[in-house]
Amino acid sequence: MIKQVSLAVVAGFFAAGAAHAHATLEQSQGISGKGYKAVVRIGHGCAGKPTIKVRVKVPEGLLSAKPMPKQGWAIEKVKAPYEKSYDLYGKPVKEGVSEIVWSGGSLADDEYDEFVFRGTVAKELPLGTRIYVPIVQECTDGASQRWIEIPAAGKTSEDYENPAPYFDVIEQPRS
């Protein structure tokens, strides 16, 4: 009986995941004042069309973002001023990369890939802050997937069809 219930739960989980697959982040937590490696996972294309561009909005409070080169893809880094000044290793920073765009490659609808960048979590952010990372996939023939919805007060990501992935700011674990 337990085995049947477990199999039913697992099957339901995978069915739900397939129906609501979306762009995700590998790490659900980032340490305040430390580096955060954002691994953006793209699990499918757009309604059968291959992905040809991935745009990532680097959120306020994730400083000094640097994309990892990806063979076959060009990288564009868009810089903009931050809403406020942050302390980064003892120096004030007022601007940085606000968007990273990978383009020129092709990711078939039935393939999976990861797009990676790193940044430093601003130590000025309160612990427990949820940082949303909006992502747009652009596909051939003008198709797209927009993982950009950020929950309003009293809502969660589960309340939205196309939620932006996120991570939570935590303190350095004690050893």
Residue, then its C-alpha position, 0 to 999 in steps of 0.5 A: m500500500i505504501k509503495q503504491v501511494s509513493l508511486a502515485v505521489v511521484a507520478g503526480f509530481f512529475a506530471a505536474g512538473a511537465a505541465h508547469a515546467h518553467a525556467t528555474l534557478e539551481q540554488s534557492q539560497g544566496i548568502s548575504g555579502k557573498g558570491y551567488k552562482a546563478v544557474v538558470r535552467i531552461g527545460h524546453g523551448c516555446a510551443g515546440k520552437p527552439t530557444i534562440k535567446v535567453r534574457v536575464k534581468v539581474p535584480e537589484g541587490l545582486l551586484s557585479a554580475k558576470p556571465m559565464p561564456k557559453q560555446g555557440w552563444a554570444i553574450e551581451k551585458v547591459k549596464a544601468p545605475y542601481e536604485k541605491s549605492y551598495d558597499l562591495y568589499g569596502k567600495p561603494v558601487k552605484e551601477g552594474v550589469s542589469e541584464i544579461v543576454w545570451s543569443g546566437g545559439s539554438l536550444a531545441d524544444d526537446e533539449y535542456d540547458e543551463f545559462v550561468f552567471r555570478g554576482t555578489v548578494a548585497k549585504e544591505l539586503p535584509l535576511g529572508t529577502r526573496i530575490y526574483v530573477p525575471i527571465v525571457q526565452e525568445c524562440t524562432d518565429g517570434a514565439s517566447q516564454r516570459w518567466i517574469e511574474i513577481p507575486a503581489a503582497g499575499k500571493t506566492s509564485e504558485d499563484y502565477e502561470n509564469p513566475a520569475p524564479y527566485f532565491d532567498v537571502i540567508e546568513q552565513p551558516r555557522s561551522 
